[in-house]
Amino acid sequence: MTTPVLISLKGISRTYRMGGETLHALDGVDLDILTNDYVAIIGSSGSGKSTMMNIMGCLDTPSAGQYTLDGEAVSEMTGKQLASVRNRKIGFIFQSFNLLPRVDALHNVMQPLVYQQVSYRKRKKRAEEMLERVGLAGRMGHQPNELSGGQRQRVAIARALVTAPSILLADEPTGNLDSATTVDILNLFDELHREGQTIIMVTHEPDIADRCHRQVRLKDGQVIEDVRSGQPTNSSL
Amino acid sequence: MFIFLEAFRSAMRAISASKMRSFLTSLGIIIGVASIIAVVSLVQGLEDSITSQFEGYGSNSLFIQQRRDNYGRLIGDLTDDDLIKLRGIDGIAAISPQTFVFEYNGVHYEGTQHSADVVGVMPDFSEMDNSYPEIGRFINTADANSRKKVAVIGPKVRDELGMPENPIGEFIQYGPHWLKVIGVLESKGQMMGQDLDNYVYIPYPTAVGIMGYQAQPFVIFVARVADVDRIDAITERVRSTLRRNHGLRADDENDFNIQSSDQVLQSIGQITQIITWVFGGIVGISLLVGGIGIMNIMLVSVTERTREVGICKALGATRADILLQFLLEAVIISLIGGVVGLALGYGLGAGVANLIPNFPPSEVPFWAIMLALGFSSGVGIVFGILPAAKAARLDPIDALRYE
């Protein structure tokens, strides 16, 4: 039995023009991500990690190559379709949390559902469930600046998961957290993975990368290493 | 509808998050709309008051005046002979000249002076002007024929001069002339800043005698036609009678003007309309300035919230979602300005009308309310679209990186 391919990158390149020079941020990347994969993308700064995340997250479009996400040919899509894919299929977690300021935790988590035209009552219910799931039942009415870093990242995780996305993209999710909180958040990721969530995480810390079941190393916009240290577990335990 | 409601929700959230700034932003609109409404309400109040005064004459009145040339000088004359000829026209029920005498300052009674308008009229005037005596009688034909120095006075004149309650037979002095009081009119109150009880009516021939040396006194003939449906035909008869009487040839211009009270109302309406538009235009400039203020603040706001826009796009917001949110924000700010300005202008107009003595009460017509609200939301759309489009166009990656 083969595990279905969730993300397929074929010959993905991304070039930028800087003055007269052409910069290859990604240079012909081929990569398949399977359902329930738990992937760490590692590499030095400037290796193309972020560009790859942006492309997989549909925030950026490749200059060349084919990107298929969950059976949909993303590289052919219009801006409006990309927005819809971001909304339905992708959950983002950022290093700097990127919560909406002046908006409490509950409404932050409700926001992605606004773009799915979910009614207020249903939004609220699903957001509350998700915040309970990440252990913030008592913090729903707090604004981001009233929460600790770990709590903020939990809100961000709840927000990423509230749409039940196919894939969770985390860009250095613990980069701004102390070590104790980092362990908490990573335990949460492990848990989500056990429940069947596909997770792709950018990190530069070997300890964190070791917890993932697959490490993809980038250098100069190319995949130079792809090591699997565990099998994707099946979601139907 | 859903997307609209949600955009409204987030726009309101953004506005209430920075109340002071939103208020200052809408201040330009508030001032603009308030001044429009204040001016319009005052002009409308004035127009209504003038109109109701002329309506007192009824739509069956004709006003015949000497024509003025381009320098405001009187051309032609309206003579006693004209009056007699016009009275002979079939269909004219009543006609009276009306001339204001400005020879001397005020009237006197036993050492008390009071300034009142002295007007020369004929007996028909009483009925046409709805001026009926409460005590005594009005001027009659005998008074007119023999140029009697008699006067019918308004109740205010009597009171101000300290005359007895029944002043019939008393004499008031106008310059060197002694006028015997033969009647006191019923009180009519005030209209359009004029005290209608402050007149001294004397026989028209007497007035002409007092003004003796003036070659051309300013006279209006007020005529009432018996049948209002025939007013056009009768106007034509008046015109041809006067032309013949003045010896005008076929290609001469009229040296008089004939207006029905409808025409007078129309020209008053035209004047107030011009005033309204001129002031409206001036105030429109202030709305333009207010709109630029909104655009300025919205541009700053978009820059400030670049990262927020990036987050929303990462969460799945389309360009339309972002555009609508920022556009609605601008529209709401200026619409709130419009509503506040409306209330403020209403108060301002009422206050000014109260402050100026004898000024009629202000009135805000419905169209002005719709115009103010429509204009302010229009300003919001016009000046909000550019910043909103700028926000919608932001690249999500750049926006997320923005510090």
Contacts between the chains, C-beta under 8 A, distances in Angstrom:
chain1	res1	chain2	res2	distance
A	54	B	397	5.6
A	57	B	314	7.3
A	59	B	313	7.7
A	59	B	314	6.3
A	59	B	396	4.8
A	59	B	397	5.2
A	59	B	400	7.6
A	60	B	397	5.7
A	79	B	318	7.5
A	79	B	319	6.6
A	80	B	318	5.4
A	80	B	319	7.4
A	80	B	320	8.0
A	83	B	313	7.0
A	83	B	316	5.5
A	83	B	317	6.5
A	83	B	318	4.4
A	83	B	319	7.8
A	84	B	316	6.7
A	84	B	318	7.7
A	86	B	313	7.5
A	86	B	314	6.3
A	86	B	315	7.1
A	86	B	316	4.8
A	87	B	315	6.6
A	87	B	316	2.3
A	88	B	316	7.2
A	92	B	314	5.1
A	92	B	315	7.5
A	94	B	400	7.4
A	98	B	307	7.4
A	98	B	310	7.7
A	98	B	311	4.9
A	98	B	314	7.4
A	98	B	400	6.7
A	99	B	311	7.7
A	100	B	308	6.0
A	100	B	311	6.0
A	100	B	312	7.6
A	101	B	308	7.0
A	102	B	13	7.3
A	102	B	17	4.7
A	103	B	13	7.1
A	111	B	312	7.2
A	111	B	315	5.6
A	112	B	315	4.5
A	112	B	316	5.7
A	114	B	6	5.0
A	115	B	315	6.7
A	115	B	316	4.2
A	115	B	317	5.6
A	115	B	318	7.3
A	115	B	321	6.4
A	116	B	316	7.5
A	117	B	2	4.8
A	117	B	3	7.2
A	159	B	315	7.4
A	163	B	316	7.8
